[in-house]
Amino acid sequence: MKKFTLFIFTFTFCLLTTGFGAMKWLNFNQALSRAQTEKKFVMVDFYADWCGYCKKMEKTTFLNPQVKKMLDKFFVTAKIDTDNSQEVITYEGEQYSVDEFMGSLKLRGLPTVAFLDKKGKFITLIPSYIPPETFLKILKYIQDECHSNQVSFQDYLAGKKKCTAKK
């Protein structure tokens, strides 16, 4: 019995320390509402179950401990399954199917990550797989509100311009 108890304790400890289940994915509508209440940015992952690079983003980028920490602190995260024909997305008073919403954003490939500001306005869409190291830089760029201060991502990375968050 002691061995079984020790096994359960060790297993639970490992799950908790690796952050198993720590990503808090909401649907788009829930994320927008929560972000406005909590005054956080929104990060939306457009994905499909058949998409290999979507799975790679999930395993390597979104489960990276530093990425998870930053997302939890400054962002509300949402997932949109691009194959879900039943989901209704409400944005700026309009209702969309997933296909209609993707069309309105001119989204064509997967994975794609979208960022919205604290008021729910789109900042940018980034198509393709993004490694954790690059994703962290993007999160910091968004969190520092560089986009609001007309600082390009290239200038930000090169250290040519400082980002000072607008108050």
mmCIF file of the C-alpha atoms, coordinates in Angstrom:
data_MODEL
# 
_entry.id   MODEL 
# 
loop_
_atom_site.group_PDB 
_atom_site.id 
_atom_site.type_symbol 
_atom_site.label_atom_id 
_atom_site.label_alt_id 
_atom_site.label_comp_id 
_atom_site.label_asym_id 
_atom_site.label_entity_id 
_atom_site.label_seq_id 
_atom_site.pdbx_PDB_ins_code 
_atom_site.Cartn_x 
_atom_site.Cartn_y 
_atom_site.Cartn_z 
_atom_site.occupancy 
_atom_site.B_iso_or_equiv 
_atom_site.pdbx_formal_charge 
_atom_site.auth_seq_id 
_atom_site.auth_comp_id 
_atom_site.auth_asym_id 
_atom_site.auth_atom_id 
_atom_site.pdbx_PDB_model_num 
ATOM 1   C CA . MET A 1 1   ? 0.000   0.000  0.000   1.00 0.00 ? 1   MET A CA 1 
ATOM 2   C CA . LYS A 1 2   ? 2.857   2.380  0.791   1.00 0.00 ? 2   LYS A CA 1 
ATOM 3   C CA . LYS A 1 3   ? 4.362   1.808  -2.665  1.00 0.00 ? 3   LYS A CA 1 
ATOM 4   C CA . PHE A 1 4   ? 1.016   2.552  -4.314  1.00 0.00 ? 4   PHE A CA 1 
ATOM 5   C CA . THR A 1 5   ? 0.582   5.743  -2.268  1.00 0.00 ? 5   THR A CA 1 
ATOM 6   C CA . LEU A 1 6   ? 4.132   6.811  -3.110  1.00 0.00 ? 6   LEU A CA 1 
ATOM 7   C CA . PHE A 1 7   ? 3.463   6.131  -6.797  1.00 0.00 ? 7   PHE A CA 1 
ATOM 8   C CA . ILE A 1 8   ? 0.261   8.231  -6.760  1.00 0.00 ? 8   ILE A CA 1 
ATOM 9   C CA . PHE A 1 9   ? 2.030   11.063 -4.929  1.00 0.00 ? 9   PHE A CA 1 
ATOM 10  C CA . THR A 1 10  ? 4.978   11.004 -7.358  1.00 0.00 ? 10  THR A CA 1 
ATOM 11  C CA . PHE A 1 11  ? 2.687   10.834 -10.396 1.00 0.00 ? 11  PHE A CA 1 
ATOM 12  C CA . THR A 1 12  ? 0.579   13.766 -9.148  1.00 0.00 ? 12  THR A CA 1 
ATOM 13  C CA . PHE A 1 13  ? 3.684   15.802 -8.323  1.00 0.00 ? 13  PHE A CA 1 
ATOM 14  C CA . CYS A 1 14  ? 5.106   15.212 -11.807 1.00 0.00 ? 14  CYS A CA 1 
ATOM 15  C CA . LEU A 1 15  ? 1.851   16.295 -13.430 1.00 0.00 ? 15  LEU A CA 1 
ATOM 16  C CA . LEU A 1 16  ? 1.687   19.471 -11.390 1.00 0.00 ? 16  LEU A CA 1 
ATOM 17  C CA . THR A 1 17  ? 5.327   20.447 -11.871 1.00 0.00 ? 17  THR A CA 1 
ATOM 18  C CA . THR A 1 18  ? 5.250   19.914 -15.623 1.00 0.00 ? 18  THR A CA 1 
ATOM 19  C CA . GLY A 1 19  ? 2.210   22.163 -15.917 1.00 0.00 ? 19  GLY A CA 1 
ATOM 20  C CA . PHE A 1 20  ? 0.000   19.405 -17.271 1.00 0.00 ? 20  PHE A CA 1 
ATOM 21  C CA . GLY A 1 21  ? -3.304  20.947 -18.227 1.00 0.00 ? 21  GLY A CA 1 
ATOM 22  C CA . ALA A 1 22  ? -2.116  24.431 -17.331 1.00 0.00 ? 22  ALA A CA 1 
ATOM 23  C CA . MET A 1 23  ? -3.135  26.024 -20.634 1.00 0.00 ? 23  MET A CA 1 
ATOM 24  C CA . LYS A 1 24  ? -6.507  27.651 -20.212 1.00 0.00 ? 24  LYS A CA 1 
ATOM 25  C CA . TRP A 1 25  ? -8.085  27.506 -23.663 1.00 0.00 ? 25  TRP A CA 1 
ATOM 26  C CA . LEU A 1 26  ? -11.428 29.243 -24.084 1.00 0.00 ? 26  LEU A CA 1 
ATOM 27  C CA . ASN A 1 27  ? -13.597 29.720 -27.116 1.00 0.00 ? 27  ASN A CA 1 
ATOM 28  C CA . PHE A 1 28  ? -13.265 33.077 -28.875 1.00 0.00 ? 28  PHE A CA 1 
ATOM 29  C CA . ASN A 1 29  ? -16.377 34.646 -27.350 1.00 0.00 ? 29  ASN A CA 1 
ATOM 30  C CA . GLN A 1 30  ? -15.408 33.646 -23.799 1.00 0.00 ? 30  GLN A CA 1 
ATOM 31  C CA . ALA A 1 31  ? -11.848 34.887 -24.317 1.00 0.00 ? 31  ALA A CA 1 
ATOM 32  C CA . LEU A 1 32  ? -12.962 38.313 -25.560 1.00 0.00 ? 32  LEU A CA 1 
ATOM 33  C CA . SER A 1 33  ? -15.271 38.758 -22.604 1.00 0.00 ? 33  SER A CA 1 
ATOM 34  C CA . ARG A 1 34  ? -12.692 37.650 -20.054 1.00 0.00 ? 34  ARG A CA 1 
ATOM 35  C CA . ALA A 1 35  ? -9.914  39.742 -21.611 1.00 0.00 ? 35  ALA A CA 1 
ATOM 36  C CA . GLN A 1 36  ? -11.975 42.910 -21.393 1.00 0.00 ? 36  GLN A CA 1 
ATOM 37  C CA . THR A 1 37  ? -12.862 42.165 -17.769 1.00 0.00 ? 37  THR A CA 1 
ATOM 38  C CA . GLU A 1 38  ? -9.276  41.295 -16.800 1.00 0.00 ? 38  GLU A CA 1 
ATOM 39  C CA . LYS A 1 39  ? -7.702  43.949 -19.072 1.00 0.00 ? 39  LYS A CA 1 
ATOM 40  C CA . LYS A 1 40  ? -5.515  41.410 -20.866 1.00 0.00 ? 40  LYS A CA 1 
ATOM 41  C CA . PHE A 1 41  ? -4.557  40.782 -24.464 1.00 0.00 ? 41  PHE A CA 1 
ATOM 42  C CA . VAL A 1 42  ? -6.104  37.892 -26.395 1.00 0.00 ? 42  VAL A CA 1 
ATOM 43  C CA . MET A 1 43  ? -4.104  35.229 -28.202 1.00 0.00 ? 43  MET A CA 1 
ATOM 44  C CA . VAL A 1 44  ? -6.128  33.043 -30.569 1.00 0.00 ? 44  VAL A CA 1 
ATOM 45  C CA . ASP A 1 45  ? -4.817  29.786 -31.993 1.00 0.00 ? 45  ASP A CA 1 
ATOM 46  C CA . PHE A 1 46  ? -6.491  28.841 -35.280 1.00 0.00 ? 46  PHE A CA 1 
ATOM 47  C CA . TYR A 1 47  ? -5.900  25.114 -35.711 1.00 0.00 ? 47  TYR A CA 1 
ATOM 48  C CA . ALA A 1 48  ? -7.203  21.843 -37.137 1.00 0.00 ? 48  ALA A CA 1 
ATOM 49  C CA . ASP A 1 49  ? -6.765  18.307 -35.832 1.00 0.00 ? 49  ASP A CA 1 
ATOM 50  C CA . TRP A 1 50  ? -5.228  17.186 -39.137 1.00 0.00 ? 50  TRP A CA 1 
ATOM 51  C CA . CYS A 1 51  ? -2.601  19.977 -39.137 1.00 0.00 ? 51  CYS A CA 1 
ATOM 52  C CA . GLY A 1 52  ? 0.860   18.647 -38.264 1.00 0.00 ? 52  GLY A CA 1 
ATOM 53  C CA . TYR A 1 53  ? 2.369   22.060 -37.571 1.00 0.00 ? 53  TYR A CA 1 
ATOM 54  C CA . CYS A 1 54  ? -0.604  22.904 -35.325 1.00 0.00 ? 54  CYS A CA 1 
ATOM 55  C CA . LYS A 1 55  ? 0.240   19.849 -33.228 1.00 0.00 ? 55  LYS A CA 1 
ATOM 56  C CA . LYS A 1 56  ? 3.897   20.873 -33.179 1.00 0.00 ? 56  LYS A CA 1 
ATOM 57  C CA . MET A 1 57  ? 2.951   24.379 -31.933 1.00 0.00 ? 57  MET A CA 1 
ATOM 58  C CA . GLU A 1 58  ? 0.844   22.787 -29.209 1.00 0.00 ? 58  GLU A CA 1 
ATOM 59  C CA . LYS A 1 59  ? 3.637   20.476 -28.038 1.00 0.00 ? 59  LYS A CA 1 
ATOM 60  C CA . THR A 1 60  ? 6.690   22.703 -28.394 1.00 0.00 ? 60  THR A CA 1 
ATOM 61  C CA . THR A 1 61  ? 5.539   26.310 -28.259 1.00 0.00 ? 61  THR A CA 1 
ATOM 62  C CA . PHE A 1 62  ? 2.379   26.476 -26.149 1.00 0.00 ? 62  PHE A CA 1 
ATOM 63  C CA . LEU A 1 63  ? 3.677   23.922 -23.625 1.00 0.00 ? 63  LEU A CA 1 
ATOM 64  C CA . ASN A 1 64  ? 7.012   25.701 -23.222 1.00 0.00 ? 64  ASN A CA 1 
ATOM 65  C CA . PRO A 1 65  ? 7.139   26.765 -19.530 1.00 0.00 ? 65  PRO A CA 1 
ATOM 66  C CA . GLN A 1 66  ? 8.252   30.343 -20.300 1.00 0.00 ? 66  GLN A CA 1 
ATOM 67  C CA . VAL A 1 67  ? 5.571   30.761 -22.964 1.00 0.00 ? 67  VAL A CA 1 
ATOM 68  C CA . LYS A 1 68  ? 2.871   29.378 -20.640 1.00 0.00 ? 68  LYS A CA 1 
ATOM 69  C CA . LYS A 1 69  ? 3.967   31.702 -17.845 1.00 0.00 ? 69  LYS A CA 1 
ATOM 70  C CA . MET A 1 70  ? 3.794   34.779 -20.066 1.00 0.00 ? 70  MET A CA 1 
ATOM 71  C CA . LEU A 1 71  ? 0.486   33.749 -21.617 1.00 0.00 ? 71  LEU A CA 1 
ATOM 72  C CA . ASP A 1 72  ? -1.051  33.148 -18.181 1.00 0.00 ? 72  ASP A CA 1 
ATOM 73  C CA . LYS A 1 73  ? 0.109   36.521 -16.877 1.00 0.00 ? 73  LYS A CA 1 
ATOM 74  C CA . PHE A 1 74  ? -0.710  38.861 -19.772 1.00 0.00 ? 74  PHE A CA 1 
ATOM 75  C CA . PHE A 1 75  ? -3.067  37.045 -22.162 1.00 0.00 ? 75  PHE A CA 1 
ATOM 76  C CA . VAL A 1 76  ? -6.351  35.220 -22.357 1.00 0.00 ? 76  VAL A CA 1 
ATOM 77  C CA . THR A 1 77  ? -5.977  32.282 -24.725 1.00 0.00 ? 77  THR A CA 1 
ATOM 78  C CA . ALA A 1 78  ? -8.538  30.947 -27.170 1.00 0.00 ? 78  ALA A CA 1 
ATOM 79  C CA . LYS A 1 79  ? -8.603  28.178 -29.727 1.00 0.00 ? 79  LYS A CA 1 
ATOM 80  C CA . ILE A 1 80  ? -10.689 28.060 -32.877 1.00 0.00 ? 80  ILE A CA 1 
ATOM 81  C CA . ASP A 1 81  ? -11.006 24.681 -34.564 1.00 0.00 ? 81  ASP A CA 1 
ATOM 82  C CA . THR A 1 82  ? -11.222 25.667 -38.224 1.00 0.00 ? 82  THR A CA 1 
ATOM 83  C CA . ASP A 1 83  ? -13.102 22.452 -39.026 1.00 0.00 ? 83  ASP A CA 1 
ATOM 84  C CA . ASN A 1 84  ? -15.874 23.179 -36.509 1.00 0.00 ? 84  ASN A CA 1 
ATOM 85  C CA . SER A 1 85  ? -18.916 24.125 -38.562 1.00 0.00 ? 85  SER A CA 1 
ATOM 86  C CA . GLN A 1 86  ? -21.129 24.461 -35.460 1.00 0.00 ? 86  GLN A CA 1 
ATOM 87  C CA . GLU A 1 87  ? -19.271 27.224 -33.613 1.00 0.00 ? 87  GLU A CA 1 
ATOM 88  C CA . VAL A 1 88  ? -20.736 30.715 -33.809 1.00 0.00 ? 88  VAL A CA 1 
ATOM 89  C CA . ILE A 1 89  ? -18.296 33.565 -33.297 1.00 0.00 ? 89  ILE A CA 1 
ATOM 90  C CA . THR A 1 90  ? -19.540 36.987 -32.260 1.00 0.00 ? 90  THR A CA 1 
ATOM 91  C CA . TYR A 1 91  ? -17.222 39.870 -33.066 1.00 0.00 ? 91  TYR A CA 1 
ATOM 92  C CA . GLU A 1 92  ? -18.058 43.584 -33.084 1.00 0.00 ? 92  GLU A CA 1 
ATOM 93  C CA . GLY A 1 93  ? -21.783 42.865 -32.972 1.00 0.00 ? 93  GLY A CA 1 
ATOM 94  C CA . GLU A 1 94  ? -21.762 40.466 -35.927 1.00 0.00 ? 94  GLU A CA 1 
ATOM 95  C CA . GLN A 1 95  ? -22.176 36.696 -35.839 1.00 0.00 ? 95  GLN A CA 1 
ATOM 96  C CA . TYR A 1 96  ? -19.985 34.491 -38.001 1.00 0.00 ? 96  TYR A CA 1 
ATOM 97  C CA . SER A 1 97  ? -19.499 30.835 -38.715 1.00 0.00 ? 97  SER A CA 1 
ATOM 98  C CA . VAL A 1 98  ? -15.861 29.781 -38.389 1.00 0.00 ? 98  VAL A CA 1 
ATOM 99  C CA . ASP A 1 99  ? -15.479 29.851 -42.194 1.00 0.00 ? 99  ASP A CA 1 
ATOM 100 C CA . GLU A 1 100 ? -17.013 33.328 -42.424 1.00 0.00 ? 100 GLU A CA 1 
ATOM 101 C CA . PHE A 1 101 ? -14.806 34.610 -39.611 1.00 0.00 ? 101 PHE A CA 1 
ATOM 102 C CA . MET A 1 102 ? -11.682 33.190 -41.237 1.00 0.00 ? 102 MET A CA 1 
ATOM 103 C CA . GLY A 1 103 ? -12.727 34.789 -44.536 1.00 0.00 ? 103 GLY A CA 1 
ATOM 104 C CA . SER A 1 104 ? -13.248 38.174 -42.894 1.00 0.00 ? 104 SER A CA 1 
ATOM 105 C CA . LEU A 1 105 ? -9.689  37.955 -41.540 1.00 0.00 ? 105 LEU A CA 1 
ATOM 106 C CA . LYS A 1 106 ? -8.336  36.695 -44.875 1.00 0.00 ? 106 LYS A CA 1 
ATOM 107 C CA . LEU A 1 107 ? -6.914  33.734 -42.972 1.00 0.00 ? 107 LEU A CA 1 
ATOM 108 C CA . ARG A 1 108 ? -5.771  31.033 -45.370 1.00 0.00 ? 108 ARG A CA 1 
ATOM 109 C CA . GLY A 1 109 ? -3.217  28.738 -43.717 1.00 0.00 ? 109 GLY A CA 1 
ATOM 110 C CA . LEU A 1 110 ? -2.673  26.872 -40.481 1.00 0.00 ? 110 LEU A CA 1 
ATOM 111 C CA . PRO A 1 111 ? -1.495  27.238 -37.890 1.00 0.00 ? 111 PRO A CA 1 
ATOM 112 C CA . THR A 1 112 ? -2.259  30.930 -37.516 1.00 0.00 ? 112 THR A CA 1 
ATOM 113 C CA . VAL A 1 113 ? -2.028  32.888 -34.288 1.00 0.00 ? 113 VAL A CA 1 
ATOM 114 C CA . ALA A 1 114 ? -4.001  36.102 -33.851 1.00 0.00 ? 114 ALA A CA 1 
ATOM 115 C CA . PHE A 1 115 ? -3.458  38.788 -31.248 1.00 0.00 ? 115 PHE A CA 1 
ATOM 116 C CA . LEU A 1 116 ? -6.083  41.235 -30.040 1.00 0.00 ? 116 LEU A CA 1 
ATOM 117 C CA . ASP A 1 117 ? -5.582  44.227 -27.780 1.00 0.00 ? 117 ASP A CA 1 
ATOM 118 C CA . LYS A 1 118 ? -7.243  44.689 -24.401 1.00 0.00 ? 118 LYS A CA 1 
ATOM 119 C CA . LYS A 1 119 ? -10.290 46.243 -26.081 1.00 0.00 ? 119 LYS A CA 1 
ATOM 120 C CA . GLY A 1 120 ? -10.734 43.292 -28.439 1.00 0.00 ? 120 GLY A CA 1 
ATOM 121 C CA . LYS A 1 121 ? -9.334  44.895 -31.602 1.00 0.00 ? 121 LYS A CA 1 
ATOM 122 C CA . PHE A 1 122 ? -7.118  42.808 -33.861 1.00 0.00 ? 122 PHE A CA 1 
ATOM 123 C CA . ILE A 1 123 ? -3.420  43.663 -33.717 1.00 0.00 ? 123 ILE A CA 1 
ATOM 124 C CA . THR A 1 124 ? -2.029  41.065 -36.092 1.00 0.00 ? 124 THR A CA 1 
ATOM 125 C CA . LEU A 1 125 ? -2.286  37.571 -37.535 1.00 0.00 ? 125 LEU A CA 1 
ATOM 126 C CA . ILE A 1 126 ? 0.834   35.429 -37.768 1.00 0.00 ? 126 ILE A CA 1 
ATOM 127 C CA . PRO A 1 127 ? 0.626   32.389 -40.031 1.00 0.00 ? 127 PRO A CA 1 
ATOM 128 C CA . SER A 1 128 ? 2.878   29.337 -39.764 1.00 0.00 ? 128 SER A CA 1 
ATOM 129 C CA . TYR A 1 129 ? 4.633   27.441 -37.004 1.00 0.00 ? 129 TYR A CA 1 
ATOM 130 C CA . ILE A 1 130 ? 6.434   29.699 -34.496 1.00 0.00 ? 130 ILE A CA 1 
ATOM 131 C CA . PRO A 1 131 ? 9.220   28.227 -32.336 1.00 0.00 ? 131 PRO A CA 1 
ATOM 132 C CA . PRO A 1 132 ? 9.087   29.034 -28.597 1.00 0.00 ? 132 PRO A CA 1 
ATOM 133 C CA . GLU A 1 133 ? 12.064  31.427 -28.659 1.00 0.00 ? 133 GLU A CA 1 
ATOM 134 C CA . THR A 1 134 ? 10.490  33.565 -31.384 1.00 0.00 ? 134 THR A CA 1 
ATOM 135 C CA . PHE A 1 135 ? 7.036   33.300 -29.833 1.00 0.00 ? 135 PHE A CA 1 
ATOM 136 C CA . LEU A 1 136 ? 8.358   34.700 -26.545 1.00 0.00 ? 136 LEU A CA 1 
ATOM 137 C CA . LYS A 1 137 ? 9.711   37.745 -28.394 1.00 0.00 ? 137 LYS A CA 1 
ATOM 138 C CA . ILE A 1 138 ? 6.347   38.239 -30.090 1.00 0.00 ? 138 ILE A CA 1 
ATOM 139 C CA . LEU A 1 139 ? 4.525   37.990 -26.743 1.00 0.00 ? 139 LEU A CA 1 
ATOM 140 C CA . LYS A 1 140 ? 6.869   40.580 -25.218 1.00 0.00 ? 140 LYS A CA 1 
ATOM 141 C CA . TYR A 1 141 ? 6.391   42.871 -28.236 1.00 0.00 ? 141 TYR A CA 1 
ATOM 142 C CA . ILE A 1 142 ? 2.603   42.669 -27.810 1.00 0.00 ? 142 ILE A CA 1 
ATOM 143 C CA . GLN A 1 143 ? 2.760   42.992 -24.029 1.00 0.00 ? 143 GLN A CA 1 
ATOM 144 C CA . ASP A 1 144 ? 4.970   46.101 -24.314 1.00 0.00 ? 144 ASP A CA 1 
ATOM 145 C CA . GLU A 1 145 ? 2.355   47.573 -26.686 1.00 0.00 ? 145 GLU A CA 1 
ATOM 146 C CA . CYS A 1 146 ? 4.984   48.281 -29.327 1.00 0.00 ? 146 CYS A CA 1 
ATOM 147 C CA . HIS A 1 147 ? 2.301   48.049 -32.019 1.00 0.00 ? 147 HIS A CA 1 
ATOM 148 C CA . SER A 1 148 ? 0.535   51.053 -30.437 1.00 0.00 ? 148 SER A CA 1 
ATOM 149 C CA . ASN A 1 149 ? 3.749   53.060 -30.522 1.00 0.00 ? 149 ASN A CA 1 
ATOM 150 C CA . GLN A 1 150 ? 4.451   52.422 -34.213 1.00 0.00 ? 150 GLN A CA 1 
ATOM 151 C CA . VAL A 1 151 ? 7.531   50.308 -33.478 1.00 0.00 ? 151 VAL A CA 1 
ATOM 152 C CA . SER A 1 152 ? 8.026   47.575 -36.064 1.00 0.00 ? 152 SER A CA 1 
ATOM 153 C CA . PHE A 1 153 ? 8.830   44.084 -34.876 1.00 0.00 ? 153 PHE A CA 1 
ATOM 154 C CA . GLN A 1 154 ? 12.126  44.255 -36.801 1.00 0.00 ? 154 GLN A CA 1 
ATOM 155 C CA . ASP A 1 155 ? 13.142  47.502 -35.050 1.00 0.00 ? 155 ASP A CA 1 
ATOM 156 C CA . TYR A 1 156 ? 12.087  46.006 -31.729 1.00 0.00 ? 156 TYR A CA 1 
ATOM 157 C CA . LEU A 1 157 ? 14.249  42.911 -32.260 1.00 0.00 ? 157 LEU A CA 1 
ATOM 158 C CA . ALA A 1 158 ? 17.193  45.003 -33.428 1.00 0.00 ? 158 ALA A CA 1 
ATOM 159 C CA . GLY A 1 159 ? 16.885  47.280 -30.390 1.00 0.00 ? 159 GLY A CA 1 
ATOM 160 C CA . LYS A 1 160 ? 16.554  50.339 -32.647 1.00 0.00 ? 160 LYS A CA 1 
ATOM 161 C CA . LYS A 1 161 ? 13.462  51.654 -30.891 1.00 0.00 ? 161 LYS A CA 1 
ATOM 162 C CA . LYS A 1 162 ? 12.190  51.353 -27.351 1.00 0.00 ? 162 LYS A CA 1 
ATOM 163 C CA . CYS A 1 163 ? 8.625   50.415 -26.614 1.00 0.00 ? 163 CYS A CA 1 
ATOM 164 C CA . THR A 1 164 ? 6.947   52.378 -23.909 1.00 0.00 ? 164 THR A CA 1 
ATOM 165 C CA . ALA A 1 165 ? 3.491   51.124 -23.102 1.00 0.00 ? 165 ALA A CA 1 
ATOM 166 C CA . LYS A 1 166 ? 0.787   53.758 -23.423 1.00 0.00 ? 166 LYS A CA 1 
ATOM 167 C CA . LYS A 1 167 ? -1.036  54.399 -20.193 1.00 0.00 ? 167 LYS A CA 1 
# 
